[in-house]
Amino acid sequence: MTNSSSTHLPRYNELASTFSANSVDSIICMSVNHAFVMNALKQDQEAQNITLTPDDNGEFTDGMRMLVGKEDLGLGKRSWRYSMLLKNSVVEKMFVEPGVAGDPFGVSDADTMLEFINPDAAKPSSVAMITKPGYPFCVKALSGNATVPKIFFDGKNIGGFDDLKVFLQ
């Protein structure tokens, strides 16, 4: 399972132009948080293609029946993870994560949404690189498969920088 915090918002942001090409007017991320938290999240995630909207008191989220208690994590009331597609202000489809412990992330992701909208949509591959801060091989992005950085292309570990060069050729 993918780490939702580092993937959910960034992948929607990354696919914004693909969504736009498939008749999606806007991508909105709503969270049970304050505006200053949402603004900091937008800046931290470099989510310039997404409108981040606070649901300060969780009123909208509660009305959607998605407000859950996260007191066990020290967070209080928060939104359950879901995504939804609206057409002409009517909910066409909701992708709601299963009711299991933790913070599941398997159906509310950008790729699932895009697959629903247009299964044939051309989209950029998902690329991830695991590094170690200050590690000289990561700085140079030169590595063997047993060290960092590790580069993943569509979930498959292709190795380090030298392997990436070969892969891209």
DSSP file (Angstrom, degrees, kcal/mol; ACC not computed):
  #  RESIDUE AA STRUCTURE BP1 BP2  ACC     N-H-->O    O-->H-N    N-H-->O    O-->H-N    TCO  KAPPA ALPHA  PHI   PSI    X-CA   Y-CA   Z-CA
    1    1 A M              0   0    0      0, 0.0     2,-0.1     0, 0.0   105,-0.1   0.000 360.0 360.0 360.0 140.1    0.0    0.0    0.0
    2    2 A T        -     0   0    0    103,-0.5     2,-0.7     1,-0.1     5,-0.1  -0.466 360.0-103.7 -79.9 147.9    1.3    3.5   -0.9
    3    3 A N     >  -     0   0    0      1,-0.2     4,-0.5    -2,-0.1     3,-0.5  -0.635  32.6-156.6 -70.9 111.7    1.9    6.1    1.7
    4    4 A S  H >> S+     0   0    0     -2,-0.7     4,-2.5    99,-0.3     3,-0.9   0.847  84.4  59.3 -64.4 -36.9   -1.1    8.4    1.2
    5    5 A S  H 34 S+     0   0    0      1,-0.3    -1,-0.2     2,-0.2     4,-0.2   0.858 113.5  36.9 -62.9 -35.3    0.4   11.5    2.6
    6    6 A S  H 34 S+     0   0    0     -3,-0.5    -1,-0.3     3,-0.1    -2,-0.2   0.431 129.8  30.7 -96.7   1.5    3.2   11.6    0.1
    7    7 A T  H <X S+     0   0    0     -3,-0.9     4,-2.5    -4,-0.5     5,-0.3   0.715 100.4  68.0-125.8 -41.2    1.1   10.3   -2.9
    8    8 A H  H  X S+     0   0    0     -4,-2.5     4,-1.7    -5,-0.2   102,-0.2   0.951 111.1  29.5 -55.6 -65.8   -2.5   11.3   -2.8
    9    9 A L  H  > S+     0   0    0     -5,-0.4     4,-2.4     1,-0.2     5,-0.2   0.913 119.9  54.0 -64.4 -45.6   -2.3   15.0   -3.3
   10   10 A P  H  > S+     0   0    0      0, 0.0     4,-2.7     0, 0.0    -1,-0.2   0.882 108.2  49.6 -59.5 -37.3    0.9   15.0   -5.4
   11   11 A R  H  X S+     0   0    0     -4,-2.5     4,-2.1     2,-0.2    -2,-0.2   0.892 110.3  49.5 -72.2 -37.6   -0.6   12.5   -7.9
   12   12 A Y  H  < S+     0   0    0     -4,-1.7     4,-0.3    -5,-0.3    -1,-0.2   0.925 113.8  47.5 -61.9 -41.7   -3.8   14.5   -8.4
   13   13 A N  H >< S+     0   0    0     -4,-2.4     3,-1.2     1,-0.2     4,-0.3   0.918 111.4  50.4 -62.6 -44.0   -1.6   17.6   -8.9
   14   14 A E  H 3< S+     0   0    0     -4,-2.7     3,-0.4     1,-0.3    -1,-0.2   0.848 114.3  43.8 -63.4 -35.8    0.6   15.7  -11.3
   15   15 A L  T 3X S+     0   0    0     -4,-2.1     4,-2.8     1,-0.2     3,-0.3   0.311  80.7 109.0 -93.3   8.6   -2.4   14.4  -13.4
   16   16 A A  H <> S+     0   0    0     -3,-1.2     4,-2.6    -4,-0.3    -1,-0.2   0.890  79.9  47.2 -55.3 -44.4   -4.2   17.8  -13.4
   17   17 A S  H  > S+     0   0    0     -3,-0.4     4,-2.2    -4,-0.3    -1,-0.3   0.862 112.1  51.0 -68.2 -33.0   -3.6   18.4  -17.1
   18   18 A T  H  > S+     0   0    0     -3,-0.3     4,-0.6     2,-0.2    -2,-0.2   0.907 111.0  48.1 -68.0 -41.9   -4.7   14.9  -17.9
   19   19 A F  H ><>S+     0   0    0     -4,-2.8     5,-2.1     1,-0.2     3,-1.1   0.929 111.0  51.6 -61.5 -44.4   -7.9   15.4  -15.9
   20   20 A S  H ><5S+     0   0    0     -4,-2.6     3,-1.5     1,-0.3    -2,-0.2   0.904 105.7  54.1 -59.1 -42.7   -8.4   18.7  -17.7
   21   21 A A  H 3<5S+     0   0    0     -4,-2.2    -1,-0.3     1,-0.3    -2,-0.2   0.658 107.1  54.5 -65.4 -14.7   -8.0   17.0  -21.1
   22   22 A N  T <<5S-     0   0    0     -3,-1.1    -1,-0.3    -4,-0.6    -2,-0.2  -0.101 129.5 -92.5-112.4  32.6  -10.7   14.6  -19.9
   23   23 A S  T < 5S+     0   0    0     -3,-1.5     2,-0.7     1,-0.2    -3,-0.2   0.680  77.4 142.5  70.9  23.7  -13.3   17.3  -19.1
   24   24 A V      < -     0   0    0     -5,-2.1    -1,-0.2     1,-0.2    -2,-0.1  -0.868  31.7-167.0 -94.3 119.3  -12.5   17.8  -15.4
   25   25 A D        -     0   0    0     -2,-0.7     2,-0.3     1,-0.2    -1,-0.2   0.858  63.7  -4.4 -75.9 -37.0  -12.8   21.5  -14.6
   26   26 A S        -     0   0    0     -7,-0.1     2,-0.5     2,-0.0    -1,-0.2  -0.997  52.8-138.1-157.3 155.1  -11.2   21.6  -11.2
   27   27 A I        -     0   0    0     22,-0.4    24,-2.7    -2,-0.3     2,-0.5  -0.980  26.2-171.9-116.1 123.9   -9.6   19.4   -8.5
   28   28 A I  E     -a   51   0A   0     -2,-0.5     2,-0.6    22,-0.2    24,-0.2  -0.965  11.5-161.2-122.4 130.6  -10.5   20.3   -5.0
   29   29 A C  E     -a   52   0A   0     22,-2.8    24,-3.2    -2,-0.5     2,-0.4  -0.952  11.8-171.8-110.2 118.2   -9.1   18.9   -1.9
   30   30 A M  E     +a   53   0A   0     -2,-0.6     2,-0.3    22,-0.2    22,-0.0  -0.916   7.6 174.4-111.4 137.6  -11.2   19.5    1.2
   31   31 A S  E     -a   54   0A   0     22,-1.6    24,-2.7    -2,-0.4     2,-1.9  -0.987  43.6-109.6-140.7 148.7   -9.9   18.6    4.7
   32   32 A V  S    S+     0   0    0     -2,-0.3     2,-0.3    22,-0.2    24,-0.2  -0.609  85.6  96.8 -77.3  87.4  -11.1   19.0    8.2
   33   33 A N  S    S-     0   0    0     -2,-1.9    22,-0.3    20,-0.1     2,-0.2  -0.930  77.6 -84.6-160.9 174.4   -8.5   21.7    9.0
   34   34 A H    >>  -     0   0    0     -2,-0.3     4,-2.2    20,-0.1     3,-0.5  -0.535  40.4-108.6 -91.3 160.6   -8.0   25.4    9.1
   35   35 A A  H 3> S+     0   0    0      1,-0.2     4,-2.8     2,-0.2     5,-0.2   0.867 117.9  55.3 -57.0 -40.2   -7.1   27.6    6.2
   36   36 A F  H 3> S+     0   0    0      1,-0.2     4,-1.8     2,-0.2    -1,-0.2   0.854 108.7  48.4 -66.2 -32.2   -3.5   28.2    7.4
   37   37 A V  H <> S+     0   0    0     -3,-0.5     4,-2.4     2,-0.2    -1,-0.2   0.917 112.5  48.4 -69.5 -43.5   -2.9   24.4    7.5
   38   38 A M  H  X S+     0   0    0     -4,-2.2     4,-2.5     2,-0.2    -2,-0.2   0.896 111.1  50.2 -64.0 -40.7   -4.3   24.0    4.1
   39   39 A N  H  X S+     0   0    0     -4,-2.8     4,-2.0     2,-0.2    -1,-0.2   0.900 111.7  48.1 -64.2 -40.4   -2.2   26.8    2.7
   40   40 A A  H  X S+     0   0    0     -4,-1.8     4,-2.9    -5,-0.2    -2,-0.2   0.893 111.5  50.7 -66.3 -39.2    0.9   25.3    4.3
   41   41 A L  H  X S+     0   0    0     -4,-2.4     4,-2.8     2,-0.2    -2,-0.2   0.916 108.8  51.4 -63.5 -43.8    0.0   21.9    2.8
   42   42 A K  H  <>S+     0   0    0     -4,-2.5     5,-2.1     1,-0.2     4,-0.5   0.910 114.4  43.5 -60.5 -42.4   -0.5   23.4   -0.7
   43   43 A Q  H ><5S+     0   0    0     -4,-2.0     3,-0.7     3,-0.2    -2,-0.2   0.928 114.9  48.5 -69.0 -45.3    2.9   25.0   -0.5
   44   44 A D  H 3<5S+     0   0    0     -4,-2.9    -2,-0.2     1,-0.2    -1,-0.2   0.890 117.8  40.6 -62.2 -40.9    4.7   22.0    1.0
   45   45 A Q  T 3<5S-     0   0    0     -4,-2.8    -1,-0.2    -5,-0.2    -2,-0.2   0.459 103.3-130.2 -88.0  -1.8    3.2   19.6   -1.6
   46   46 A E  T < 5 +     0   0    0     -3,-0.7     2,-1.0    -4,-0.5     3,-0.2   0.927  46.7 164.3  50.6  48.8    3.7   22.1   -4.4
   47   47 A A    > < +     0   0    0     -5,-2.1     3,-1.6     1,-0.2    -1,-0.2  -0.425   9.7 149.5 -96.8  57.2    0.0   21.5   -5.4
   48   48 A Q  T 3   +     0   0    0     -2,-1.0    -1,-0.2     1,-0.3    -2,-0.1   0.677  68.3  57.6 -66.1 -18.1   -0.4   24.5   -7.6
   49   49 A N  T 3  S+     0   0    0     -3,-0.2   -22,-0.4     2,-0.0     2,-0.4   0.348  98.1  73.3 -94.5   6.3   -3.0   22.7   -9.8
   50   50 A I  S <  S-     0   0    0     -3,-1.6     2,-0.7   -24,-0.1   -22,-0.2  -0.949  72.9-135.0-125.7 140.1   -5.4   21.9   -6.9
   51   51 A T  E     -a   28   0A   0    -24,-2.7   -22,-2.8    -2,-0.4     2,-0.5  -0.846  22.6-154.9 -90.2 119.1   -7.7   24.1   -4.9
   52   52 A L  E     -a   29   0A   0     -2,-0.7   -22,-0.2   -24,-0.2   -24,-0.0  -0.858  13.0-172.4 -98.9 126.7   -7.3   23.3   -1.2
   53   53 A T  E     -a   30   0A   0    -24,-3.2   -22,-1.6    -2,-0.5     2,-0.3  -0.967  15.8-135.4-124.7 126.5  -10.4   24.1    0.9
   54   54 A P  E     -a   31   0A   0      0, 0.0     2,-0.3     0, 0.0   -22,-0.2  -0.578   9.5-165.5 -81.0 143.5  -10.7   24.0    4.6
   55   55 A D    >   -     0   0    0    -24,-2.7     3,-1.9   -22,-0.3   -21,-0.1  -0.671  20.3-175.5-117.4  69.5  -13.7   22.4    6.4
   56   56 A D  T 3  S+     0   0    0     -2,-0.3    -1,-0.2     1,-0.3   -22,-0.1   0.780  77.0  23.7 -40.7 -53.2  -12.7   24.0    9.7
   57   57 A N  T 3  S-     0   0    0     -3,-0.1    -1,-0.3   -24,-0.0   -25,-0.1   0.372 106.9-113.7-100.6   3.4  -15.4   22.4   11.9
   58   58 A G  S <> S+     0   0    0     -3,-1.9     4,-2.7   -25,-0.2     5,-0.2   0.693  71.3 137.8  75.4  18.2  -16.1   19.4    9.7
   59   59 A E  H  > S+     0   0    0      2,-0.2     4,-2.2     1,-0.2     5,-0.1   0.935  73.8  41.2 -65.7 -47.1  -19.6   20.5    8.9
   60   60 A F  H  > S+     0   0    0      2,-0.2     4,-1.6     1,-0.2    -1,-0.2   0.943 116.9  49.8 -63.3 -46.4  -19.5   19.5    5.2
   61   61 A T  H  4>S+     0   0    0      1,-0.2     5,-2.7     2,-0.2     6,-0.6   0.885 110.5  49.6 -61.3 -40.3  -17.6   16.3    6.0
   62   62 A D  H ><5S+     0   0    0     -4,-2.7     3,-1.5     1,-0.2    -1,-0.2   0.905 108.2  53.8 -64.4 -41.6  -20.2   15.4    8.7
   63   63 A G  H 3<5S+     0   0    0     -4,-2.2    -1,-0.2     1,-0.3    -2,-0.2   0.792 107.6  50.8 -62.6 -28.3  -23.0   16.1    6.2
   64   64 A M  T 3<5S-     0   0    0     -4,-1.6    -1,-0.3    -5,-0.1    -2,-0.2   0.464 115.2-120.9 -84.4  -2.8  -21.3   13.7    3.8
   65   65 A R  T < 5S+     0   0    0     -3,-1.5    -3,-0.2    -4,-0.2    -2,-0.1   0.842  84.6 114.0  62.4  36.5  -21.2   11.1    6.7
   66   66 A M      < +     0   0    0     -5,-2.7    14,-3.0    -6,-0.1     2,-0.5   0.301  34.8 116.1-116.3   5.6  -17.4   11.0    6.3
   67   67 A L  E     +B   79   0B   0     -6,-0.6     2,-0.3    12,-0.2    12,-0.2  -0.668  41.2 173.4 -80.6 124.8  -16.5   12.6    9.7
   68   68 A V  E     -B   78   0B   0     10,-3.1    10,-2.9    -2,-0.5     2,-0.5  -0.914  34.4-107.6-130.7 156.0  -14.6   10.0   11.9
   69   69 A G  E     +B   77   0B   0     -2,-0.3     8,-0.2     8,-0.2     3,-0.2  -0.727  29.3 174.1 -85.3 126.2  -12.8   10.2   15.2
   70   70 A K    > > +     0   0    0      6,-2.7     5,-2.2    -2,-0.5     3,-1.7  -0.118  37.7 126.7-118.1  33.1   -9.0   10.0   15.0
   71   71 A E  G > 5 +     0   0    0      1,-0.3     3,-1.7     4,-0.2    -1,-0.1   0.823  65.1  66.3 -61.1 -30.6   -8.5   10.6   18.7
   72   72 A D  G 3 5S+     0   0    0      1,-0.3    -1,-0.3    -3,-0.2    -2,-0.1   0.734 106.0  43.5 -64.1 -20.0   -6.4    7.4   18.9
   73   73 A L  G < 5S-     0   0    0     -3,-1.7    -1,-0.3     3,-0.1    -2,-0.2   0.319 121.0-109.5-103.2   5.2   -3.9    9.2   16.7
   74   74 A G  T < 5S+     0   0    0     -3,-1.7    -3,-0.2    -4,-0.2    -2,-0.1   0.747  92.1 106.9  76.0  24.1   -4.2   12.5   18.7
   75   75 A L      < -     0   0    0     -5,-2.2    -4,-0.2     1,-0.3     2,-0.1   0.604  62.9-150.3-112.0 -14.2   -6.1   14.2   15.8
   76   76 A G        +     0   0    0     -6,-0.3    -6,-2.7     2,-0.0     2,-0.3  -0.463  62.3   0.8  75.1-152.5   -9.7   14.5   16.9
   77   77 A K  E    S+B   69   0B   0     -8,-0.2     2,-0.3    -7,-0.1    -8,-0.2  -0.535  76.6 160.2 -75.6 133.9  -12.4   14.5   14.3
   78   78 A R  E     -B   68   0B   0    -10,-2.9   -10,-3.1    -2,-0.3     2,-0.4  -0.869  41.3 -87.8-142.3 173.5  -11.1   14.2   10.7
   79   79 A S  E     -B   67   0B   0     -2,-0.3   -12,-0.2   -12,-0.2     2,-0.1  -0.699  36.1-122.4 -88.3 138.0  -12.4   13.2    7.3
   80   80 A W        -     0   0    0    -14,-3.0     2,-0.4    -2,-0.4    23,-0.1  -0.511  44.6 -95.7 -68.6 149.5  -12.4    9.6    6.2
   81   81 A R        +     0   0    0     -2,-0.1    16,-2.0    23,-0.1     2,-0.3  -0.558  67.3 133.0 -76.9 126.1  -10.4    9.4    2.9
   82   82 A Y  E     -C   96   0C   0     -2,-0.4     2,-0.3    14,-0.2    14,-0.2  -0.970  37.2-149.0-157.3 165.3  -12.5    9.4   -0.2
   83   83 A S  E     -C   95   0C   0     12,-1.7    12,-3.4    -2,-0.3     2,-0.3  -0.971  14.9-166.5-135.5 155.4  -12.7   11.1   -3.6
   84   84 A M  E     -C   94   0C   0     -2,-0.3     2,-0.5    10,-0.2    10,-0.2  -0.998  16.4-138.9-145.8 149.6  -15.7   12.0   -5.6
   85   85 A L  E     -C   93   0C   0      8,-2.8     7,-3.3    -2,-0.3     8,-1.3  -0.923  20.7-165.0-107.4 124.1  -16.6   13.0   -9.2
   86   86 A L  E     -C   91   0C   0     -2,-0.5     2,-0.4     5,-0.2     5,-0.2  -0.892   7.3-171.6-108.9 139.1  -19.2   15.7   -9.6
   87   87 A K  E >  S-C   90   0C   0      3,-2.7     3,-1.3    -2,-0.4   -63,-0.0  -0.983  80.4 -13.7-128.6 120.8  -20.9   16.5  -12.9
   88   88 A N  T 3  S-     0   0    0     -2,-0.4    -1,-0.1     1,-0.3     3,-0.1   0.898 129.4 -55.8  53.3  43.6  -23.1   19.7  -12.9
   89   89 A S  T 3  S+     0   0    0      1,-0.2     2,-0.4    -3,-0.0    -1,-0.3   0.629 115.4 115.9  66.5  17.2  -22.9   19.7   -9.1
   90   90 A V  E <  S-C   87   0C   0     -3,-1.3    -3,-2.7     0, 0.0     2,-0.5  -0.961  73.4-115.2-116.9 133.6  -24.3   16.2   -8.8
   91   91 A V  E     +C   86   0C   0     -2,-0.4    -5,-0.2    -5,-0.2     3,-0.1  -0.528  35.6 173.8 -67.7 117.7  -22.2   13.4   -7.3
   92   92 A E  E     +     0   0C   0     -7,-3.3     2,-0.3    -2,-0.5    -1,-0.2   0.820  66.0   0.0 -91.1 -38.4  -21.6   10.9  -10.1
   93   93 A K  E     -C   85   0C   0     -8,-1.3    -8,-2.8     2,-0.0     2,-0.4  -0.984  57.3-158.9-154.9 139.2  -19.2    8.5   -8.3
   94   94 A M  E     -C   84   0C   0     -2,-0.3     2,-0.6   -10,-0.2   -10,-0.2  -0.971   5.3-158.7-119.3 138.3  -17.6    8.3   -4.9
   95   95 A F  E     -C   83   0C   0    -12,-3.4   -12,-1.7    -2,-0.4     2,-0.5  -0.911  21.1-177.2-113.8  99.3  -14.5    6.3   -4.2
   96   96 A V  E     -C   82   0C   0     -2,-0.6   -14,-0.2   -14,-0.2     3,-0.1  -0.855  26.0-121.9-106.2 128.4  -14.6    5.6   -0.4
   97   97 A E        -     0   0    0    -16,-2.0     8,-0.0    -2,-0.5   -17,-0.0  -0.341  42.4 -92.5 -63.9 147.7  -11.8    3.8    1.3
   98   98 A P        -     0   0    0      0, 0.0     2,-2.2     0, 0.0    -1,-0.1  -0.234  39.4-103.7 -63.1 151.6  -12.8    0.6    3.1
   99   99 A G  S    S+     0   0    0     -3,-0.1     2,-0.3   -19,-0.0    -2,-0.0  -0.457  74.2 128.4 -78.2  71.6  -13.8    0.9    6.8
  100  100 A V        -     0   0    0     -2,-2.2    -3,-0.0     1,-0.1     0, 0.0  -0.795  64.9 -80.5-120.9 165.5  -10.6   -0.6    8.2
  101  101 A A  S    S+     0   0    0     -2,-0.3     2,-0.2     2,-0.1    -1,-0.1  -0.207  93.5  16.8 -63.3 154.7   -8.2    0.6   10.9
  102  102 A G  S    S-     0   0    0      1,-0.1    -2,-0.1     2,-0.1     0, 0.0  -0.578 112.1 -47.5  88.6-146.4   -5.6    3.2   10.1
  103  103 A D        -     0   0    0     -2,-0.2   -99,-0.3   -23,-0.1    -1,-0.1  -0.662  61.5-161.4-129.9  73.3   -5.6    5.4    7.0
  104  104 A P        -     0   0    0      0, 0.0     2,-0.2     0, 0.0    -7,-0.1  -0.195   9.6-175.5 -61.9 150.0   -6.3    3.1    4.0
  105  105 A F        +     0   0    0      1,-0.1  -103,-0.5     2,-0.1   -23,-0.0  -0.733  42.0 103.6-148.9  91.1   -5.4    4.4    0.6
  106  106 A G  S    S+     0   0    0     -2,-0.2    -1,-0.1  -105,-0.1    -9,-0.0   0.524  84.5  27.4-144.5 -20.6   -6.4    2.1   -2.3
  107  107 A V  S    S+     0   0    0    -12,-0.1   -24,-0.1    -3,-0.1   -11,-0.1   0.529 106.3  64.7-126.1 -10.8   -9.4    3.4   -4.1
  108  108 A S  S    S+     0   0    0    -26,-0.1   -26,-0.1     4,-0.1   -24,-0.1   0.316  77.4 118.7 -96.7   9.5   -9.5    7.2   -3.7
  109  109 A D  S  > S-     0   0    0      1,-0.1     4,-1.8   -26,-0.1     5,-0.1  -0.234  76.6-110.8 -76.4 164.3   -6.3    7.8   -5.6
  110  110 A A  H  > S+     0   0    0   -102,-0.2     4,-2.7     1,-0.2     5,-0.2   0.855 114.5  55.4 -63.4 -39.1   -5.9    9.9   -8.8
  111  111 A D  H  > S+     0   0    0      2,-0.2     4,-2.3     1,-0.2    -1,-0.2   0.883 107.7  48.9 -66.3 -37.6   -5.2    6.9  -11.0
  112  112 A T  H  > S+     0   0    0      2,-0.2     4,-1.8     1,-0.2    -1,-0.2   0.916 112.5  48.8 -65.7 -42.9   -8.4    5.1  -10.0
  113  113 A M  H  X S+     0   0    0     -4,-1.8     4,-2.2     2,-0.2    -2,-0.2   0.937 112.8  46.9 -61.5 -47.2  -10.4    8.3  -10.6
  114  114 A L  H  X S+     0   0    0     -4,-2.7     4,-3.2     1,-0.2     7,-0.2   0.885 108.4  55.6 -64.2 -38.5   -8.9    8.8  -14.0
  115  115 A E  H  < S+     0   0    0     -4,-2.3    -1,-0.2    -5,-0.2    -2,-0.2   0.874 109.3  48.0 -60.3 -37.9   -9.5    5.1  -14.9
  116  116 A F  H  < S+     0   0    0     -4,-1.8    -2,-0.2     2,-0.2    -1,-0.2   0.916 114.8  44.9 -68.1 -43.5  -13.2    5.7  -14.1
  117  117 A I  H  < S-     0   0    0     -4,-2.2    -2,-0.2     1,-0.3    -3,-0.2   0.928 139.6  -6.2 -67.5 -46.4  -13.4    8.9  -16.2
  118  118 A N    ><  -     0   0    0     -4,-3.2     3,-2.1    -5,-0.2    -1,-0.3  -0.733  56.0-166.5-154.9  98.2  -11.5    7.5  -19.2
  119  119 A P  T 3  S+     0   0    0      0, 0.0    -4,-0.1     0, 0.0    -3,-0.1   0.722  94.3  51.5 -59.4 -21.1   -9.8    4.1  -19.1
  120  120 A D  T 3  S+     0   0    0     -5,-0.1    -5,-0.1     2,-0.1     2,-0.1   0.342  78.7 132.6 -98.1   6.4   -7.9    5.0  -22.2
  121  121 A A    <   -     0   0    0     -3,-2.1     2,-0.4    -7,-0.2    -3,-0.1  -0.346  57.7-127.4 -62.8 133.2   -6.5    8.3  -21.0
  122  122 A A        +     0   0    0   -104,-0.1    -1,-0.1    -2,-0.1    -2,-0.1  -0.683  38.4 173.9 -79.0 129.7   -2.8    8.7  -21.6
  123  123 A K        -     0   0    0     -2,-0.4     2,-0.1  -105,-0.0  -108,-0.1  -0.968  34.6-100.1-137.8 153.2   -1.1    9.6  -18.3
  124  124 A P        -     0   0    0      0, 0.0     2,-0.0     0, 0.0  -110,-0.0  -0.403  46.1-104.4 -69.1 149.4    2.5   10.1  -17.1
  125  125 A S        -     0   0    0      1,-0.1     2,-0.6    -2,-0.1    28,-0.0  -0.344  32.7-110.6 -68.8 154.2    4.1    7.2  -15.3
  126  126 A S        -     0   0    0     -2,-0.0    28,-3.4     2,-0.0     2,-0.4  -0.787  37.6-172.3 -88.3 123.7    4.5    7.5  -11.6
  127  127 A V  E     +D  153   0D   0     -2,-0.6     2,-0.3    26,-0.2    26,-0.2  -0.968   6.5 177.0-121.5 132.6    8.1    7.8  -10.6
  128  128 A A  E     -D  152   0D   0     24,-2.4    24,-3.9    -2,-0.4     2,-0.4  -0.982   9.9-164.5-132.8 146.0    9.5    7.7   -7.0
  129  129 A M  E     -D  151   0D   0     -2,-0.3     2,-0.6    22,-0.3    22,-0.2  -0.993   9.1-151.3-133.0 127.0   13.0    7.8   -5.7
  130  130 A I  E     +D  150   0D   0     20,-3.0    20,-1.9    -2,-0.4     2,-0.2  -0.859  29.4 166.9 -97.9 124.5   14.1    6.9   -2.2
  131  131 A T        -     0   0    0     -2,-0.6    -2,-0.0    18,-0.2    17,-0.0  -0.723  35.9-125.7-128.9 176.7   17.1    8.8   -1.0
  132  132 A K    >   -     0   0    0     -2,-0.2     3,-2.1     3,-0.2     6,-0.2  -0.988  38.7-111.1-127.1 119.7   19.1    9.5    2.1
  133  133 A P  T 3  S+     0   0    0      0, 0.0     5,-0.0     0, 0.0     6,-0.0  -0.209  98.2   4.8 -54.2 132.2   19.6   13.2    2.9
  134  134 A G  T 3  S+     0   0    0      1,-0.3     3,-0.0     2,-0.1    -3,-0.0   0.364  88.7 140.7  78.4  -5.5   23.3   14.3    2.5
  135  135 A Y    X>  -     0   0    0     -3,-2.1     4,-2.2     1,-0.2     3,-0.9  -0.586  51.7-139.6 -73.5 123.5   24.3   10.9    1.2
  136  136 A P  H 3> S+     0   0    0      0, 0.0     4,-2.1     0, 0.0     5,-0.2   0.822  99.6  53.2 -59.1 -34.2   26.9   11.6   -1.6
  137  137 A F  H 3>>S+     0   0    0      2,-0.2     5,-2.1     1,-0.2     4,-0.7   0.837 110.0  48.8 -70.3 -29.6   25.6    8.9   -3.9
  138  138 A C  H <45S+     0   0    0     -3,-0.9    -1,-0.2     3,-0.2     5,-0.1   0.902 108.4  53.3 -72.9 -39.8   22.1   10.3   -3.6
  139  139 A V  H  <5S+     0   0    0     -4,-2.2    -2,-0.2     1,-0.3    -1,-0.2   0.917 118.7  35.7 -59.0 -42.8   23.4   13.8   -4.3
  140  140 A K  H  <5S-     0   0    0     -4,-2.1    -1,-0.3    -5,-0.2    -2,-0.2   0.591 105.1-134.2 -84.0 -11.7   25.0   12.5   -7.4
  141  141 A A  T  <5 +     0   0    0     -4,-0.7     2,-0.5     1,-0.2    -3,-0.2   0.870  60.3 135.9  54.7  39.9   22.1   10.1   -8.1
  142  142 A L      < +     0   0    0     -5,-2.1     2,-0.3    19,-0.2    -1,-0.2  -0.977  25.3 136.5-116.3 124.1   24.7    7.4   -8.8
  143  143 A S        -     0   0    0     -2,-0.5    17,-0.5    -3,-0.1    19,-0.5  -0.999  48.1-123.2-162.6 154.8   23.9    4.1   -7.2
  144  144 A G    >   -     0   0    0     -2,-0.3     3,-1.3     4,-0.2    17,-0.1  -0.494  47.6 -98.6 -89.9 172.8   23.7    0.3   -7.4
  145  145 A N  T 3  S+     0   0    0      1,-0.3    14,-0.1    -2,-0.2    -1,-0.0   0.722 119.7  58.3 -67.5 -22.3   20.5   -1.5   -6.7
  146  146 A A  T 3  S+     0   0    0      2,-0.1    -1,-0.3     4,-0.0     2,-0.2   0.512 107.4  47.8 -89.1  -3.8   21.5   -2.4   -3.2
  147  147 A T  S <  S-     0   0    0     -3,-1.3    -4,-0.1     2,-0.2    12,-0.0  -0.637  93.6 -48.5-122.9-178.1   22.0    1.2   -2.0
  148  148 A V  S    S+     0   0    0     -2,-0.2    -4,-0.2     2,-0.1   -17,-0.2  -0.741  96.8  58.2 -96.1 151.1   20.2    4.5   -2.2
  149  149 A P        -     0   0    0      0, 0.0     2,-0.5     0, 0.0   -18,-0.2   0.474  65.3-173.3 -79.2 155.3   18.8    6.1   -4.2
  150  150 A K  E     -D  130   0D   0    -20,-1.9   -20,-3.0    -2,-0.1     2,-0.5  -0.976   9.1-155.5-112.2 127.1   16.2    3.6   -5.3
  151  151 A I  E     -DE 129 159D   0      8,-3.2     7,-2.7    -2,-0.5     8,-0.8  -0.903   5.7-164.1-110.9 129.3   14.1    4.7   -8.3
  152  152 A F  E     -DE 128 157D   0    -24,-3.9   -24,-2.4    -2,-0.5     2,-0.5  -0.928   3.9-167.5-113.7 133.6   10.7    3.2   -8.9
  153  153 A F  E >  S-DE 127 156D   0      3,-2.5     3,-1.8    -2,-0.4   -26,-0.2  -0.974  81.1 -18.8-122.8 115.3    8.9    3.5  -12.2
  154  154 A D  T 3  S-     0   0    0    -28,-3.4    -1,-0.1    -2,-0.5   -27,-0.1   0.868 130.1 -52.5  51.5  39.7    5.2    2.5  -12.0
  155  155 A G  T 3  S+     0   0    0    -29,-0.4     2,-0.5     1,-0.2    -1,-0.3   0.347 113.7 117.5  84.5  -5.9    5.9    0.7   -8.8
  156  156 A K  E <   -E  153   0D   0     -3,-1.8    -3,-2.5     2,-0.0     2,-0.7  -0.842  67.0-127.0-100.3 127.9    8.8   -1.4  -10.2
  157  157 A N  E     +E  152   0D   0     -2,-0.5    -5,-0.2    -5,-0.2     3,-0.1  -0.596  30.1 175.1 -73.0 114.0   12.3   -0.9   -8.7
  158  158 A I  E     -     0   0D   0     -7,-2.7     2,-0.4    -2,-0.7    -1,-0.2   0.482  41.6-119.7-100.0  -3.2   14.5   -0.1  -11.6
  159  159 A G  E     -E  151   0D   0     -8,-0.8    -8,-3.2   -14,-0.1    -1,-0.3  -0.827  47.1 -30.7 111.8-144.5   17.6    0.6   -9.5
  160  160 A G  S  > S-     0   0    0    -17,-0.5     4,-2.2    -2,-0.4     5,-0.1  -0.101  79.8 -66.0-102.5-159.4   19.8    3.7   -9.2
  161  161 A F  H  > S+     0   0    0      1,-0.2     4,-2.4     2,-0.2     5,-0.2   0.904 130.3  51.1 -63.5 -44.4   20.7    6.5  -11.5
  162  162 A D  H  > S+     0   0    0    -19,-0.5     4,-1.8     1,-0.2    -1,-0.2   0.912 112.0  48.6 -59.7 -40.7   22.8    4.4  -13.9
  163  163 A D  H  > S+     0   0    0    -20,-0.4     4,-2.7     1,-0.2    -1,-0.2   0.870 108.3  54.8 -65.5 -36.2   19.8    2.0  -14.2
  164  164 A L  H  X S+     0   0    0     -4,-2.2     4,-2.6     2,-0.2    -2,-0.2   0.913 105.2  52.6 -63.1 -43.0   17.5    4.9  -14.8
  165  165 A K  H  X S+     0   0    0     -4,-2.4     4,-1.1     1,-0.2    -1,-0.2   0.926 112.6  44.7 -58.2 -45.4   19.6    6.1  -17.7
  166  166 A V  H  < S+     0   0    0     -4,-1.8     3,-0.5     1,-0.2    -2,-0.2   0.922 112.6  52.1 -64.2 -44.3   19.4    2.7  -19.3
  167  167 A F  H  < S+     0   0    0     -4,-2.7    -2,-0.2     1,-0.2    -1,-0.2   0.893 108.7  49.6 -59.4 -42.3   15.7    2.4  -18.6
  168  168 A L  H  <        0   0    0     -4,-2.6    -1,-0.2     1,-0.3    -2,-0.2   0.708 360.0 360.0 -74.6 -19.4   14.9    5.7  -20.2
  169  169 A Q     <        0   0    0     -4,-1.1    -1,-0.3    -3,-0.5    -2,-0.2   0.481 360.0 360.0 -77.7 360.0   16.9    4.9  -23.3
